[in-house]
Amino acid sequence: MSGQSRSIEAILKDRLEVTLQIAEANTTQLRLNQKASGMMVLDLKDERDGVADSAHEDEQARNDAARDANLNKISDLEKKLSALDEELETVITKER
């Protein structure tokens, strides 16, 4: 930028977009956690039934990787939201 601050409206618009992205990522995380819980139940059932080779290991690994990636995405979005909050605070302070 050329030294000019963005408008409060522009910052709030970006903040709303990031908030929606966080909500979407949280929904994804809940779905992945539910899937992981379901696979843990299947593993317990396999163990109880004496099944030696679980057919769920590959799917569990994929789900675990997706959960980790999504948590990183949430963390990045939260950092972006924090930066927008700081920018907003700076603009509001300048306008006083």
N, CA, C and O atoms as a GROMACS GRO file, in nm:
protein
  384
    1MET      N    1   0.084  -0.118   0.000
    1MET     CA    2   0.000   0.000   0.000
    1MET      C    3   0.089   0.125   0.000
    1MET      O    4   0.207   0.119   0.033
    2SER      N    5   0.029   0.236  -0.038
    2SER     CA    6   0.106   0.360  -0.046
    2SER      C    7   0.095   0.441   0.083
    2SER      O    8   0.082   0.563   0.078
    3GLY      N    9   0.101   0.375   0.197
    3GLY     CA   10   0.097   0.444   0.324
    3GLY      C   11  -0.042   0.476   0.372
    3GLY      O   12  -0.059   0.524   0.484
    4GLN      N   13  -0.143   0.450   0.291
    4GLN     CA   14  -0.280   0.477   0.332
    4GLN      C   15  -0.340   0.354   0.400
    4GLN      O   16  -0.316   0.241   0.358
    5SER      N   17  -0.418   0.380   0.504
    5SER     CA   18  -0.486   0.271   0.572
    5SER      C   19  -0.610   0.231   0.494
    5SER      O   20  -0.672   0.313   0.426
    6ARG      N   21  -0.644   0.107   0.505
    6ARG     CA   22  -0.768   0.062   0.443
    6ARG      C   23  -0.886   0.111   0.527
    6ARG      O   24  -0.870   0.144   0.645
    7SER      N   25  -1.001   0.114   0.467
    7SER     CA   26  -1.119   0.159   0.540
    7SER      C   27  -1.163   0.052   0.639
    7SER      O   28  -1.132  -0.066   0.623
    8ILE      N   29  -1.234   0.096   0.741
    8ILE     CA   30  -1.288   0.002   0.840
    8ILE      C   31  -1.379  -0.098   0.770
    8ILE      O   32  -1.379  -0.217   0.803
    9GLU      N   33  -1.457  -0.050   0.676
    9GLU     CA   34  -1.549  -0.137   0.602
    9GLU      C   35  -1.475  -0.249   0.528
    9GLU      O   36  -1.517  -0.364   0.530
   10ALA      N   37  -1.364  -0.214   0.464
   10ALA     CA   38  -1.286  -0.314   0.391
   10ALA      C   39  -1.226  -0.418   0.486
   10ALA      O   40  -1.225  -0.537   0.456
   11ILE      N   41  -1.178  -0.372   0.600
   11ILE     CA   42  -1.120  -0.464   0.698
   11ILE      C   43  -1.228  -0.556   0.754
   11ILE      O   44  -1.206  -0.677   0.768
   12LEU      N   45  -1.345  -0.499   0.785
   12LEU     CA   46  -1.454  -0.580   0.839
   12LEU      C   47  -1.504  -0.681   0.736
   12LEU      O   48  -1.542  -0.793   0.771
   13LYS      N   49  -1.504  -0.642   0.609
   13LYS     CA   50  -1.543  -0.735   0.503
   13LYS      C   51  -1.447  -0.855   0.498
   13LYS      O   52  -1.489  -0.970   0.491
   14ASP      N   53  -1.317  -0.825   0.502
   14ASP     CA   54  -1.216  -0.932   0.503
   14ASP      C   55  -1.229  -1.018   0.629
   14ASP      O   56  -1.213  -1.140   0.624
   15ARG      N   57  -1.257  -0.952   0.741
   15ARG     CA   58  -1.271  -1.024   0.868
   15ARG      C   59  -1.389  -1.120   0.864
   15ARG      O   60  -1.380  -1.233   0.913
   16LEU      N   61  -1.499  -1.075   0.804
   16LEU     CA   62  -1.616  -1.162   0.791
   16LEU      C   63  -1.584  -1.283   0.704
   16LEU      O   64  -1.624  -1.395   0.736
   17GLU      N   65  -1.512  -1.261   0.596
   17GLU     CA   66  -1.474  -1.371   0.506
   17GLU      C   67  -1.387  -1.473   0.578
   17GLU      O   68  -1.409  -1.593   0.565
   18VAL      N   69  -1.290  -1.426   0.654
   18VAL     CA   70  -1.202  -1.517   0.728
   18VAL      C   71  -1.281  -1.592   0.836
   18VAL      O   72  -1.259  -1.710   0.859
   19THR      N   73  -1.373  -1.522   0.900
   19THR     CA   74  -1.457  -1.586   1.002
   19THR      C   75  -1.539  -1.698   0.940
   19THR      O   76  -1.554  -1.805   1.000
   20LEU      N   77  -1.594  -1.675   0.822
   20LEU     CA   78  -1.670  -1.779   0.751
   20LEU      C   79  -1.580  -1.898   0.714
   20LEU      O   80  -1.622  -2.013   0.722
   21GLN      N   81  -1.457  -1.868   0.674
   21GLN     CA   82  -1.362  -1.976   0.640
   21GLN      C   83  -1.328  -2.058   0.764
   21GLN      O   84  -1.313  -2.180   0.757
   22ILE      N   85  -1.314  -1.991   0.879
   22ILE     CA   86  -1.287  -2.063   1.004
   22ILE      C   87  -1.405  -2.152   1.040
   22ILE      O   88  -1.387  -2.267   1.080
   23ALA      N   89  -1.525  -2.100   1.024
   23ALA     CA   90  -1.645  -2.179   1.054
   23ALA      C   91  -1.652  -2.303   0.965
   23ALA      O   92  -1.685  -2.412   1.011
   24GLU      N   93  -1.620  -2.286   0.838
   24GLU     CA   94  -1.620  -2.398   0.744
   24GLU      C   95  -1.513  -2.501   0.784
   24GLU      O   96  -1.539  -2.622   0.781
   25ALA      N   97  -1.395  -2.454   0.820
   25ALA     CA   98  -1.287  -2.544   0.860
   25ALA      C   99  -1.322  -2.616   0.990
   25ALA      O  100  -1.288  -2.733   1.008
   26ASN      N  101  -1.389  -2.547   1.081
   26ASN     CA  102  -1.432  -2.612   1.206
   26ASN      C  103  -1.535  -2.720   1.178
   26ASN      O  104  -1.533  -2.826   1.242
   27THR      N  105  -1.624  -2.695   1.084
   27THR     CA  106  -1.723  -2.797   1.045
   27THR      C  107  -1.652  -2.919   0.988
   27THR      O  108  -1.687  -3.033   1.019
   28THR      N  109  -1.554  -2.895   0.905
   28THR     CA  110  -1.475  -3.004   0.847
   28THR      C  111  -1.404  -3.082   0.958
   28THR      O  112  -1.401  -3.206   0.955
   29GLN      N  113  -1.348  -3.010   1.055
   29GLN     CA  114  -1.277  -3.076   1.165
   29GLN      C  115  -1.372  -3.164   1.246
   29GLN      O  116  -1.336  -3.276   1.285
   30LEU      N  117  -1.492  -3.115   1.272
   30LEU     CA  118  -1.590  -3.196   1.346
   30LEU      C  119  -1.624  -3.323   1.269
   30LEU      O  120  -1.634  -3.431   1.327
   31ARG      N  121  -1.642  -3.310   1.137
   31ARG     CA  122  -1.673  -3.427   1.054
   31ARG      C  123  -1.558  -3.528   1.059
   31ARG      O  124  -1.580  -3.648   1.073
   32LEU      N  125  -1.434  -3.478   1.047
   32LEU     CA  126  -1.318  -3.567   1.051
   32LEU      C  127  -1.302  -3.633   1.189
   32LEU      O  128  -1.264  -3.749   1.198
   33ASN      N  129  -1.332  -3.558   1.295
   33ASN     CA  130  -1.326  -3.616   1.430
   33ASN      C  131  -1.432  -3.725   1.448
   33ASN      O  132  -1.405  -3.828   1.510
   34GLN      N  133  -1.551  -3.702   1.394
   34GLN     CA  134  -1.656  -3.804   1.402
   34GLN      C  135  -1.615  -3.930   1.326
   34GLN      O  136  -1.638  -4.042   1.371
   35LYS      N  137  -1.554  -3.910   1.210
   35LYS     CA  138  -1.507  -4.024   1.132
   35LYS      C  139  -1.401  -4.102   1.208
   35LYS      O  140  -1.402  -4.225   1.210
   36ALA      N  141  -1.308  -4.029   1.272
   36ALA     CA  142  -1.202  -4.094   1.350
   36ALA      C  143  -1.263  -4.173   1.466
   36ALA      O  144  -1.218  -4.284   1.496
   37SER      N  145  -1.363  -4.116   1.531
   37SER     CA  146  -1.428  -4.187   1.642
   37SER      C  147  -1.496  -4.314   1.592
   37SER      O  148  -1.490  -4.418   1.658
   38GLY      N  149  -1.561  -4.305   1.478
   38GLY     CA  150  -1.625  -4.423   1.421
   38GLY      C  151  -1.525  -4.533   1.389
   38GLY      O  152  -1.552  -4.650   1.412
   39MET      N  153  -1.410  -4.494   1.337
   39MET     CA  154  -1.307  -4.594   1.305
   39MET      C  155  -1.249  -4.655   1.433
   39MET      O  156  -1.212  -4.773   1.433
   40MET      N  157  -1.241  -4.576   1.541
   40MET     CA  158  -1.194  -4.632   1.668
   40MET      C  159  -1.292  -4.737   1.720
   40MET      O  160  -1.251  -4.839   1.775
   41VAL      N  161  -1.420  -4.713   1.702
   41VAL     CA  162  -1.521  -4.812   1.742
   41VAL      C  163  -1.506  -4.939   1.660
   41VAL      O  164  -1.514  -5.049   1.713
   42LEU      N  165  -1.484  -4.923   1.529
   42LEU     CA  166  -1.464  -5.041   1.444
   42LEU      C  167  -1.338  -5.117   1.485
   42LEU      O  168  -1.338  -5.240   1.482
   43ASP      N  169  -1.233  -5.047   1.522
   43ASP     CA  170  -1.111  -5.113   1.569
   43ASP      C  171  -1.136  -5.192   1.698
   43ASP      O  172  -1.087  -5.304   1.714
   44LEU      N  173  -1.213  -5.133   1.788
   44LEU     CA  174  -1.247  -5.204   1.912
   44LEU      C  175  -1.327  -5.329   1.882
   44LEU      O  176  -1.307  -5.434   1.943
   45LYS      N  177  -1.420  -5.317   1.787
   45LYS     CA  178  -1.500  -5.434   1.747
   45LYS      C  179  -1.410  -5.541   1.685
   45LYS      O  180  -1.424  -5.659   1.716
   46ASP      N  181  -1.319  -5.499   1.597
   46ASP     CA  182  -1.226  -5.596   1.536
   46ASP      C  183  -1.142  -5.665   1.643
   46ASP      O  184  -1.120  -5.786   1.637
   47GLU      N  185  -1.096  -5.588   1.740
   47GLU     CA  186  -1.017  -5.645   1.849
   47GLU      C  187  -1.099  -5.745   1.929
   47GLU      O  188  -1.051  -5.854   1.961
   48ARG      N  189  -1.221  -5.708   1.959
   48ARG     CA  190  -1.310  -5.797   2.034
   48ARG      C  191  -1.339  -5.925   1.956
   48ARG      O  192  -1.350  -6.033   2.013
   49ASP      N  193  -1.353  -5.911   1.824
   49ASP     CA  194  -1.386  -6.025   1.739
   49ASP      C  195  -1.263  -6.105   1.699
   49ASP      O  196  -1.275  -6.206   1.630
   50GLY      N  197  -1.144  -6.061   1.742
   50GLY     CA  198  -1.021  -6.134   1.712
   50GLY      C  199  -0.967  -6.113   1.572
   50GLY      O  200  -0.890  -6.195   1.522
   51VAL      N  201  -1.006  -6.006   1.508
   51VAL     CA  202  -0.956  -5.976   1.374
   51VAL      C  203  -0.815  -5.920   1.388
   51VAL      O  204  -0.793  -5.818   1.454
   52ALA      N  205  -0.720  -5.987   1.324
   52ALA     CA  206  -0.579  -5.949   1.340
   52ALA      C  207  -0.541  -5.832   1.249
   52ALA      O  208  -0.475  -5.738   1.294
   53ASP      N  209  -0.582  -5.835   1.125
   53ASP     CA  210  -0.546  -5.731   1.030
   53ASP      C  211  -0.666  -5.640   1.005
   53ASP      O  212  -0.762  -5.679   0.940
   54SER      N  213  -0.657  -5.520   1.057
   54SER     CA  214  -0.766  -5.424   1.040
   54SER      C  215  -0.761  -5.366   0.900
   54SER      O  216  -0.655  -5.329   0.850
   55ALA      N  217  -0.876  -5.359   0.839
   55ALA     CA  218  -0.886  -5.300   0.705
   55ALA      C  219  -0.900  -5.150   0.713
   55ALA      O  220  -0.914  -5.084   0.610
   56HIS      N  221  -0.897  -5.094   0.832
   56HIS     CA  222  -0.922  -4.952   0.851
   56HIS      C  223  -0.795  -4.868   0.862
   56HIS      O  224  -0.802  -4.746   0.865
   57GLU      N  225  -0.679  -4.934   0.867
   57GLU     CA  226  -0.555  -4.860   0.893
   57GLU      C  227  -0.524  -4.754   0.788
   57GLU      O  228  -0.486  -4.642   0.823
   58ASP      N  229  -0.540  -4.787   0.660
   58ASP     CA  230  -0.512  -4.689   0.554
   58ASP      C  231  -0.608  -4.571   0.562
   58ASP      O  232  -0.568  -4.456   0.549
   59GLU      N  233  -0.734  -4.601   0.584
   59GLU     CA  234  -0.834  -4.494   0.596
   59GLU      C  235  -0.808  -4.408   0.719
   59GLU      O  236  -0.825  -4.286   0.715
   60GLN      N  237  -0.766  -4.471   0.828
   60GLN     CA  238  -0.732  -4.396   0.949
   60GLN      C  239  -0.615  -4.302   0.923
   60GLN      O  240  -0.615  -4.187   0.967
   61ALA      N  241  -0.515  -4.351   0.852
   61ALA     CA  242  -0.398  -4.269   0.821
   61ALA      C  243  -0.438  -4.149   0.734
   61ALA      O  244  -0.391  -4.038   0.757
   62ARG      N  245  -0.524  -4.172   0.635
   62ARG     CA  246  -0.570  -4.063   0.550
   62ARG      C  247  -0.651  -3.962   0.632
   62ARG      O  248  -0.636  -3.841   0.615
   63ASN      N  249  -0.736  -4.013   0.720
   63ASN     CA  250  -0.818  -3.924   0.802
   63ASN      C  251  -0.732  -3.844   0.900
   63ASN      O  252  -0.755  -3.725   0.920
   64ASP      N  253  -0.632  -3.910   0.959
   64ASP     CA  254  -0.541  -3.841   1.051
   64ASP      C  255  -0.465  -3.730   0.978
   64ASP      O  256  -0.447  -3.620   1.032
   65ALA      N  257  -0.420  -3.758   0.857
   65ALA     CA  258  -0.349  -3.657   0.778
   65ALA      C  259  -0.442  -3.541   0.744
   65ALA      O  260  -0.401  -3.425   0.750
   66ALA      N  261  -0.566  -3.572   0.710
   66ALA     CA  262  -0.663  -3.466   0.679
   66ALA      C  263  -0.693  -3.382   0.803
   66ALA      O  264  -0.708  -3.260   0.793
   67ARG      N  265  -0.703  -3.447   0.918
   67ARG     CA  266  -0.727  -3.372   1.043
   67ARG      C  267  -0.611  -3.279   1.073
   67ARG      O  268  -0.632  -3.163   1.110
   68ASP      N  269  -0.489  -3.329   1.059
   68ASP     CA  270  -0.370  -3.246   1.084
   68ASP      C  271  -0.364  -3.127   0.988
   68ASP      O  272  -0.336  -3.015   1.030
   69ALA      N  273  -0.389  -3.152   0.860
   69ALA     CA  274  -0.386  -3.046   0.760
   69ALA      C  275  -0.494  -2.942   0.790
   69ALA      O  276  -0.471  -2.821   0.776
   70ASN      N  277  -0.611  -2.989   0.831
   70ASN     CA  278  -0.720  -2.896   0.860
   70ASN      C  279  -0.690  -2.813   0.985
   70ASN      O  280  -0.722  -2.694   0.990
   71LEU      N  281  -0.628  -2.875   1.085
   71LEU     CA  282  -0.589  -2.799   1.204
   71LEU      C  283  -0.488  -2.690   1.169
   71LEU      O  284  -0.495  -2.580   1.223
   72ASN      N  285  -0.396  -2.722   1.079
   72ASN     CA  286  -0.300  -2.621   1.033
   72ASN      C  287  -0.371  -2.508   0.959
   72ASN      O  288  -0.337  -2.391   0.975
   73LYS      N  289  -0.471  -2.543   0.879
   73LYS     CA  290  -0.550  -2.443   0.808
   73LYS      C  291  -0.622  -2.352   0.908
   73LYS      O  292  -0.622  -2.230   0.892
   74ILE      N  293  -0.683  -2.411   1.010
   74ILE     CA  294  -0.752  -2.332   1.112
   74ILE      C  295  -0.654  -2.239   1.182
   74ILE      O  296  -0.686  -2.122   1.205
   75SER      N  297  -0.538  -2.289   1.216
   75SER     CA  298  -0.437  -2.207   1.281
   75SER      C  299  -0.396  -2.089   1.194
   75SER      O  300  -0.384  -1.976   1.242
   76ASP      N  301  -0.374  -2.115   1.066
   76ASP     CA  302  -0.338  -2.008   0.973
   76ASP      C  303  -0.449  -1.904   0.961
   76ASP      O  304  -0.423  -1.783   0.958
   77LEU      N  305  -0.573  -1.950   0.955
   77LEU     CA  306  -0.686  -1.858   0.946
   77LEU      C  307  -0.700  -1.775   1.073
   77LEU      O  308  -0.732  -1.656   1.067
   78GLU      N  309  -0.676  -1.837   1.187
   78GLU     CA  310  -0.684  -1.763   1.313
   78GLU      C  311  -0.575  -1.655   1.321
   78GLU      O  312  -0.598  -1.547   1.375
   79LYS      N  313  -0.457  -1.685   1.266
   79LYS     CA  314  -0.350  -1.585   1.261
   79LYS      C  315  -0.390  -1.469   1.169
   79LYS      O  316  -0.366  -1.352   1.199
   80LYS      N  317  -0.453  -1.503   1.058
   80LYS     CA  318  -0.499  -1.401   0.964
   80LYS      C  319  -0.606  -1.314   1.030
   80LYS      O  320  -0.606  -1.192   1.013
   81LEU      N  321  -0.696  -1.376   1.104
   81LEU     CA  322  -0.800  -1.302   1.174
   81LEU      C  323  -0.739  -1.209   1.279
   81LEU      O  324  -0.782  -1.095   1.294
   82SER      N  325  -0.639  -1.258   1.349
   82SER     CA  326  -0.571  -1.176   1.449
   82SER      C  327  -0.504  -1.054   1.384
   82SER      O  328  -0.508  -0.944   1.438
   83ALA      N  329  -0.442  -1.076   1.269
   83ALA     CA  330  -0.378  -0.965   1.197
   83ALA      C  331  -0.482  -0.862   1.153
   83ALA      O  332  -0.457  -0.742   1.159
   84LEU      N  333  -0.597  -0.909   1.109
   84LEU     CA  334  -0.704  -0.817   1.070
   84LEU      C  335  -0.755  -0.739   1.190
   84LEU      O  336  -0.785  -0.620   1.179
   85ASP      N  337  -0.766  -0.805   1.305
   85ASP     CA  338  -0.807  -0.736   1.427
   85ASP      C  339  -0.708  -0.628   1.466
   85ASP      O  340  -0.747  -0.519   1.508
   86GLU      N  341  -0.579  -0.657   1.452
   86GLU     CA  342  -0.477  -0.558   1.482
   86GLU      C  343  -0.485  -0.440   1.384
   86GLU      O  344  -0.471  -0.324   1.424
   87GLU      N  345  -0.506  -0.472   1.258
   87GLU     CA  346  -0.521  -0.366   1.158
   87GLU      C  347  -0.643  -0.279   1.188
   87GLU      O  348  -0.636  -0.157   1.180
   88LEU      N  349  -0.752  -0.343   1.224
   88LEU     CA  350  -0.874  -0.271   1.258
   88LEU      C  351  -0.852  -0.180   1.378
   88LEU      O  352  -0.896  -0.065   1.379
   89GLU      N  353  -0.784  -0.231   1.477
   89GLU     CA  354  -0.756  -0.151   1.598
   89GLU      C  355  -0.671  -0.029   1.562
   89GLU      O  356  -0.695   0.080   1.613
   90THR      N  357  -0.573  -0.048   1.478
   90THR     CA  358  -0.487   0.062   1.436
   90THR      C  359  -0.566   0.169   1.363
   90THR      O  360  -0.548   0.288   1.389
   91VAL      N  361  -0.653   0.129   1.273
   91VAL     CA  362  -0.733   0.224   1.196
   91VAL      C  363  -0.830   0.300   1.288
   91VAL      O  364  -0.846   0.421   1.275
   92ILE      N  365  -0.892   0.227   1.378
   92ILE     CA  366  -0.986   0.291   1.472
   92ILE      C  367  -0.913   0.390   1.561
   92ILE      O  368  -0.964   0.499   1.587
   93THR      N  369  -0.796   0.354   1.607
   93THR     CA  370  -0.716   0.443   1.694
   93THR      C  371  -0.678   0.570   1.618
   93THR      O  372  -0.680   0.679   1.675
   94LYS      N  373  -0.641   0.557   1.489
   94LYS     CA  374  -0.604   0.674   1.408
   94LYS      C  375  -0.721   0.767   1.386
   94LYS      O  376  -0.703   0.888   1.376
   95GLU      N  377  -0.841   0.711   1.378
   95GLU     CA  378  -0.959   0.792   1.348
   95GLU      C  379  -1.010   0.868   1.469
   95GLU      O  380  -1.094   0.957   1.454
   96ARG      N  381  -0.964   0.837   1.586
   96ARG     CA  382  -1.012   0.904   1.707
   96ARG      C  383  -0.962   1.042   1.718
   96ARG      O  384  -0.993   1.113   1.814
   0.00000   0.00000   0.00000
